[in-house]
Amino acid sequence: MTGPGVTSAGASASPPAGTGGGPDLRATGERIESLLEAASTGGRVARERADELVRLVVDLYGAGLERLLGIVYESGRLDDELLDRLAADDLVASLLAVHGLHPDGVETRVARALDSVRPYLGSHGGDVELVGLTDDGRVRLRMLGSCDGCPSSSVTLTLAVETAIREAAPEVSGIDVEEASPAGAKDASVIPVTALRSRLDAGAGPEGGGAVDWTPVEGLGVLAPGEVSGFSVTGTAVVGIRIGGDLYAYRDRCPSCGASLASGSVARRLGGTAGDAVLRCPTCHGHYDVRHAGLGLDGTDAHLEPVPLLARDGVVALAVPRAVSA
């Protein structure tokens, strides 16, 4: 099969992402959840006692944190510069938010969270607009321009936005996604959060598998520009691709021939602009647009299946179906 003419993209090694010091906070949170689940096997009373213990510890440390801030304020040290430093630290900011002590309001934090994922949305041809907050604490959004005719891309983008908001403002009571108005971009494609959740919980995609987990993937974040590599994420085959400073992840399966794409190559389309990225299947030589949700470029309806990806604090995580317990 003959596809678009391409020229090889350059590659230069990227420095490893920093991991920082201290405990793995994600792992700690997951361990707490697993211990609470384990407590459930001892019966309802055991689970209730475990939940109460967690609540009491959280309340105790919350009261201590509030008193600490009070002492700093009374000492004249709680100025704007210190508040900005506290709000900029993910761990401290999350603790302040949980206890209602964060210096920034919910709307400010939500807007900042949206700004943090806009480069990722833009790399898939999408964007998001903050419509506002309701009186009962729900966030209203409008998703824009996310790859015309590609529902799987809309799921990817909406999940990335939802995760960023819940990390920045855990106290929000819900997230509602509105459809773009007819006057908006004609390429707008919206999937409400309710539909997103039902799709994910049903195990969207050819392999099914139930709900999803955000799983850190070692080695994905250090791919060099133009590099393609395969990964196994909780039993799901995934292909990772870096284009410039952007990372992309897709199910490792060519939709035309079913072969693995892990040994495929990335190049630029003939006549394309800088940054164009075409993934070539090593088996059938099919071509797919990496930047635009894996759109097929050979005159067929075939397209790759995106896997939701988020990069935070040097850790790259993918959302893949959670294994179903036997």
Secondary structure by P-SEA (a helix, b strand, c coil): cccccccbbbbbbbcccccccccaaaaaaaaaaaaaaaaaaacaaaaaaaaaaaaaaaaaaaaaaaaaaaaaaaaccccaaaaaaaaacaaaaaaaaaaccccccaaaaaaaaaaaaaaaaaaaccccccccccccbbbbbbbcccccccaaaaaaaaaaaaaaaaaacccccbbbbbcccccccccbbbbcaaaaaaaaaacccccccccccccccccccccccccccccccccbbbbbbbcccbbbbccccccccccccccbbbbbcccccccbbbbbccccbbbbbccccccccccccbbbbbcbbbbcccbbbbbccccccc
